[in-house]
């Protein structure tokens, strides 16, 4: 099955920047790479990321060429990048006869905050804004997030966002230090999100 | 290719399992195009030629085994060995570590335990001969016969995904996923 993209890339369909109580959120640009690298290369952050960059140059090369610019938003507080959020629009699964109606209806989101600013609820604030972008700005019907089950901070954000835990893959994912460990999946539907905001 | 790594055919008490060949495809189509089978399948084929083109496009025959009873193809199995999710640094160790399985049987032969018999052998092949450490199977949450097979295989339900899949007649419905680890597999 081929993955088709919506005619207009998702970030171009939204108005920027998005402001929350304490944060400003906008698509990343290559000038953000040093700040993102500084956050993502910290061991306690890299612990749960899919890969760790060995050098800034390797990081910048990878990020410039990998489509990250189309799926990553910078999270700023008072002009300083304090983290990033991930938003990727994907196709839902559909039977062949209706597959066109399933395309581009779902998103996967993710988040991370510089440990220097941990404990202030910034990840929840940023990710909550991303849910709003998905459901309101982009009109999506379902948003998912996945994490290692042991990543307590991220699991807590999912809970605070009101996402439903839908699955736990037993020893499904291979961690570089911890071996085969569990993954969790959470999701939220547009109707549920609207009902919670009432 | 996965199927080249082990020997065929496989015999169970009543059945023969072997990789699908071109000559089997009309029989597989006859099963897949039945309404009650297509209900839960990704595709409801109506034209044999169009279906064949789609199979070719996605390489589906390379993942298809046929279930034979007394020389007649009564259904098929899906087997896709894939890489597990890993962090980048340990990617090699995840290669071919996981497999997804599926099945489909002619309504004329249901209720006799043929799918359970065939998939029990498929599970054994995955764990003992293909080096798979984790098996997964997905289904629409309302596809009770398939969930029954997963449970009889000792697979454990790991997830139920609300309104995640679009069904041609039922609209958005729940999906479910089951898995079995080699270390939890009861021989």
Contacts between the chains, C-beta under 8 A, distances in Angstrom:
chain1	res1	chain2	res2	distance
A	1	B	58	7.0
A	49	B	87	7.6
A	50	B	87	5.6
A	50	B	88	5.8
A	51	B	87	6.3
A	51	B	88	3.3
A	51	B	89	6.9
A	52	B	88	7.7
A	52	B	89	7.1
A	92	B	164	6.4
A	92	B	165	6.9
A	92	B	166	6.2
A	93	B	164	6.6
A	93	B	165	4.6
A	93	B	166	7.1
A	93	B	175	7.0
A	94	B	165	6.6
A	94	B	166	3.5
A	94	B	167	7.9
A	95	B	41	7.7
A	95	B	42	5.7
A	95	B	43	7.0
A	95	B	44	7.4
A	95	B	165	7.9
A	95	B	166	6.6
A	95	B	167	5.9
A	95	B	168	4.7
A	96	B	42	5.9
A	96	B	43	4.5
A	96	B	44	7.5
A	96	B	54	7.8
A	97	B	43	7.9
A	97	B	44	6.4
A	97	B	168	4.4
A	98	B	166	5.1
A	98	B	167	7.5
A	98	B	168	5.0
A	99	B	166	7.5
A	101	B	166	6.0
A	102	B	165	7.9
A	102	B	166	4.3
A	106	B	164	7.9
A	141	B	163	7.8
A	141	B	172	7.6
A	142	B	163	6.7
A	142	B	164	6.5
A	164	B	162	6.8
A	166	B	159	5.3
A	166	B	160	6.1
A	166	B	161	5.0
A	166	B	162	6.6
A	167	B	158	5.4
A	167	B	159	2.4
A	167	B	160	7.3
A	167	B	161	6.7
A	167	B	177	6.2
A	168	B	158	5.8
A	168	B	159	6.9
A	169	B	158	5.7
A	169	B	159	7.5
A	169	B	177	7.9
A	169	B	179	6.6
A	170	B	156	7.1
A	170	B	158	6.4
A	170	B	179	6.3
A	170	B	181	6.4
A	171	B	134	7.1
A	171	B	181	6.0
A	172	B	84	6.7
A	172	B	85	6.6
A	172	B	98	7.6
A	172	B	134	6.3
A	172	B	179	7.1
A	173	B	84	6.9
A	173	B	85	4.6
A	173	B	86	6.7
A	174	B	84	6.0
A	174	B	85	7.3
A	174	B	86	3.8
A	174	B	87	6.7
A	174	B	90	5.1
A	174	B	93	5.8
A	174	B	94	5.0
A	174	B	97	7.7
A	175	B	86	8.0
A	175	B	87	5.9
A	175	B	90	7.5
A	176	B	87	4.6
A	176	B	89	4.4
A	176	B	90	5.0
A	180	B	133	7.7
A	183	B	85	7.0
A	185	B	159	6.2
A	185	B	161	7.5
A	187	B	161	6.6
A	187	B	162	6.6
A	187	B	164	7.3
A	189	B	162	6.5
A	189	B	163	5.8
